[in-house]
Amino acid sequence: MKVTAIIPDDLIAEAMELSKAETITETLKIALHTYIRSQKIKELGVMILSEPLEFKYTSQELRELNRK
């Protein structure tokens, strides 16, 4: 997709430096992937807090299963 956006030069320069990308396109792809990943992790955290994980086995039962 082709996009026209007005982004401050210093913001692009800093993003390029931190991402070690060689082009603006590569920099923006890295930034978007990173942002999406971080948002998914936040959503997962909220989901786990609202519905905690339940474990089927105790630690001792898991040890015994792993030794078989």
TORPA-4810 file (N, C-alpha, C, O; in nm, 3 decimals):
<nodes>
NODE_1_0.084_-0.116_0.000_0.000_0.000_0.000_0.089_0.123_0.000_0.190_0.128_0.070_M
NODE_2_0.050_0.218_-0.078_0.125_0.343_-0.085_0.055_0.444_0.007_-0.067_0.458_0.002_K
NODE_3_0.134_0.514_0.090_0.079_0.608_0.186_0.162_0.735_0.185_0.285_0.731_0.174_V
NODE_4_0.095_0.847_0.197_0.164_0.974_0.214_0.137_1.020_0.357_0.022_1.029_0.400_T
NODE_5_0.245_1.048_0.431_0.229_1.090_0.569_0.331_1.199_0.600_0.443_1.198_0.548_A
NODE_6_0.292_1.290_0.684_0.382_1.398_0.726_0.434_1.360_0.864_0.362_1.367_0.964_I
NODE_7_0.561_1.320_0.868_0.625_1.274_0.992_0.751_1.357_1.011_0.829_1.373_0.918_I
NODE_8_0.771_1.410_1.132_0.890_1.491_1.157_1.020_1.416_1.124_1.035_1.298_1.156_P
NODE_9_1.112_1.487_1.060_1.240_1.427_1.019_1.316_1.367_1.136_1.374_1.260_1.125_D
NODE_10_1.315_1.438_1.250_1.391_1.388_1.365_1.332_1.257_1.419_1.405_1.172_1.469_D
NODE_11_1.201_1.241_1.409_1.137_1.117_1.452_1.177_1.001_1.361_1.208_0.892_1.409_L
NODE_12_1.176_1.024_1.232_1.219_0.922_1.136_1.366_0.888_1.156_1.403_0.771_1.157_I
NODE_13_1.450_0.990_1.173_1.593_0.967_1.191_1.620_0.883_1.316_1.702_0.791_1.314_A
NODE_14_1.552_0.915_1.425_1.572_0.839_1.549_1.523_0.696_1.533_1.588_0.602_1.580_E
NODE_15_1.409_0.678_1.469_1.355_0.543_1.446_1.450_0.462_1.358_1.471_0.343_1.383_A
NODE_16_1.506_0.525_1.256_1.600_0.455_1.168_1.726_0.414_1.244_1.778_0.304_1.226_M
NODE_17_1.772_0.502_1.328_1.891_0.473_1.407_1.867_0.357_1.504_1.949_0.266_1.514_E
NODE_18_1.755_0.361_1.574_1.725_0.257_1.672_1.694_0.122_1.607_1.728_0.017_1.661_L
NODE_19_1.629_0.125_1.492_1.590_0.000_1.426_1.702_-0.057_1.339_1.695_-0.172_1.296_S
NODE_20_1.805_0.023_1.314_1.916_-0.016_1.226_1.869_-0.043_1.083_1.934_-0.115_1.008_K
NODE_21_1.755_0.016_1.047_1.701_0.000_0.912_1.774_0.094_0.817_1.825_0.198_0.857_A
NODE_22_1.777_0.054_0.690_1.846_0.135_0.590_1.752_0.227_0.512_1.796_0.324_0.450_E
NODE_23_1.623_0.197_0.515_1.526_0.280_0.442_1.412_0.321_0.535_1.388_0.260_0.639_T
NODE_24_1.344_0.426_0.493_1.229_0.472_0.571_1.119_0.365_0.569_1.054_0.342_0.671_I
NODE_25_1.099_0.301_0.456_0.997_0.197_0.446_1.026_0.083_0.544_0.937_0.037_0.615_T
NODE_26_1.149_0.038_0.546_1.188_-0.069_0.638_1.169_-0.025_0.783_1.123_-0.103_0.867_E
NODE_27_1.205_0.098_0.812_1.189_0.154_0.946_1.043_0.153_0.988_1.010_0.112_1.099_T
NODE_28_0.955_0.198_0.900_0.813_0.203_0.933_0.754_0.063_0.949_0.668_0.042_1.035_L
NODE_29_0.799_-0.032_0.869_0.753_-0.171_0.884_0.793_-0.225_1.021_0.711_-0.286_1.091_K
NODE_30_0.917_-0.203_1.059_0.966_-0.249_1.189_0.886_-0.184_1.301_0.844_-0.250_1.395_I
NODE_31_0.865_-0.053_1.290_0.791_0.019_1.393_0.648_-0.031_1.406_0.597_-0.049_1.517_A
NODE_32_0.582_-0.055_1.294_0.444_-0.103_1.297_0.436_-0.245_1.352_0.347_-0.275_1.432_L
NODE_33_0.526_-0.332_1.311_0.527_-0.468_1.364_0.549_-0.467_1.515_0.482_-0.538_1.590_H
NODE_34_0.643_-0.384_1.559_0.673_-0.375_1.702_0.553_-0.322_1.780_0.521_-0.373_1.887_T
NODE_35_0.488_-0.220_1.726_0.371_-0.163_1.793_0.258_-0.266_1.803_0.197_-0.281_1.909_Y
NODE_36_0.231_-0.335_1.694_0.123_-0.435_1.693_0.153_-0.546_1.793_0.065_-0.588_1.868_I
NODE_37_0.278_-0.592_1.795_0.318_-0.697_1.889_0.299_-0.652_2.034_0.248_-0.728_2.116_R
NODE_38_0.339_-0.529_2.064_0.326_-0.480_2.202_0.179_-0.466_2.243_0.144_-0.491_2.358_S
NODE_39_0.094_-0.426_2.150_-0.048_-0.414_2.181_-0.110_-0.552_2.206_-0.195_-0.567_2.294_Q
NODE_40_-0.069_-0.651_2.129_-0.120_-0.787_2.149_-0.076_-0.842_2.284_-0.153_-0.912_2.351_K
NODE_41_0.047_-0.810_2.325_0.095_-0.854_2.456_0.015_-0.787_2.566_-0.019_-0.851_2.665_I
NODE_42_-0.016_-0.658_2.551_-0.099_-0.588_2.649_-0.237_-0.652_2.659_-0.288_-0.673_2.769_K
NODE_43_-0.297_-0.682_2.544_-0.429_-0.745_2.543_-0.425_-0.881_2.613_-0.516_-0.915_2.688_E
NODE_44_-0.320_-0.957_2.588_-0.304_-1.087_2.651_-0.292_-1.072_2.803_-0.351_-1.149_2.878_L
NODE_45_-0.217_-0.972_2.846_-0.204_-0.945_2.990_-0.337_-0.913_3.054_-0.367_-0.963_3.163_G
NODE_46_-0.416_-0.831_2.989_-0.548_-0.796_3.040_-0.637_-0.920_3.046_-0.710_-0.940_3.143_V
NODE_47_-0.630_-1.002_2.943_-0.711_-1.124_2.937_-0.671_-1.219_3.051_-0.758_-1.278_3.114_M
NODE_48_-0.542_-1.233_3.076_-0.497_-1.323_3.182_-0.537_-1.268_3.319_-0.574_-1.346_3.407_I
NODE_49_-0.532_-1.137_3.337_-0.573_-1.079_3.464_-0.722_-1.099_3.489_-0.764_-1.123_3.602_L
NODE_50_-0.802_-1.089_3.383_-0.947_-1.103_3.400_-0.989_-1.250_3.413_-1.092_-1.281_3.472_S
NODE_51_-0.908_-1.340_3.356_-0.939_-1.483_3.362_-0.808_-1.558_3.384_-0.747_-1.605_3.287_E
NODE_52_-0.763_-1.570_3.510_-0.633_-1.631_3.539_-0.622_-1.774_3.485_-0.720_-1.846_3.469_P
NODE_53_-0.498_-1.812_3.459_-0.470_-1.947_3.412_-0.499_-2.048_3.523_-0.473_-2.022_3.641_L
NODE_54_-0.552_-2.162_3.484_-0.575_-2.270_3.580_-0.488_-2.387_3.538_-0.482_-2.424_3.420_E
NODE_55_-0.421_-2.445_3.635_-0.332_-2.556_3.606_-0.400_-2.687_3.643_-0.460_-2.701_3.750_F
NODE_56_-0.388_-2.782_3.552_-0.453_-2.912_3.570_-0.375_-3.001_3.666_-0.434_-3.081_3.738_K
NODE_57_-0.243_-2.988_3.666_-0.157_-3.075_3.747_-0.079_-2.993_3.849_-0.053_-2.874_3.830_Y
NODE_58_-0.043_-3.059_3.960_0.046_-2.997_4.056_0.189_-3.010_4.004_0.214_-3.083_3.908_T
NODE_59_0.281_-2.940_4.067_0.421_-2.948_4.024_0.475_-3.089_4.040_0.552_-3.136_3.957_S
NODE_60_0.436_-3.157_4.146_0.482_-3.294_4.169_0.427_-3.387_4.061_0.500_-3.473_4.012_Q
NODE_61_0.302_-3.371_4.024_0.242_-3.454_3.919_0.313_-3.431_3.785_0.334_-3.526_3.709_E
NODE_62_0.349_-3.307_3.756_0.421_-3.277_3.632_0.558_-3.342_3.632_0.601_-3.396_3.529_L
NODE_63_0.628_-3.339_3.744_0.760_-3.403_3.754_0.747_-3.552_3.725_0.828_-3.610_3.652_R
NODE_64_0.646_-3.613_3.784_0.625_-3.756_3.763_0.592_-3.787_3.617_0.641_-3.886_3.562_E
NODE_65_0.511_-3.705_3.556_0.477_-3.724_3.413_0.601_-3.709_3.326_0.620_-3.786_3.232_L
NODE_66_0.686_-3.612_3.356_0.806_-3.587_3.277_0.909_-3.697_3.291_0.991_-3.717_3.201_N
NODE_67_0.907_-3.769_3.402_1.005_-3.875_3.425_0.967_-4.005_3.357_1.048_-4.097_3.349_R
NODE_68_0.845_-4.015_3.309_0.799_-4.138_3.243_0.855_-4.148_3.104_0.827_-4.245_3.033_K
</nodes>
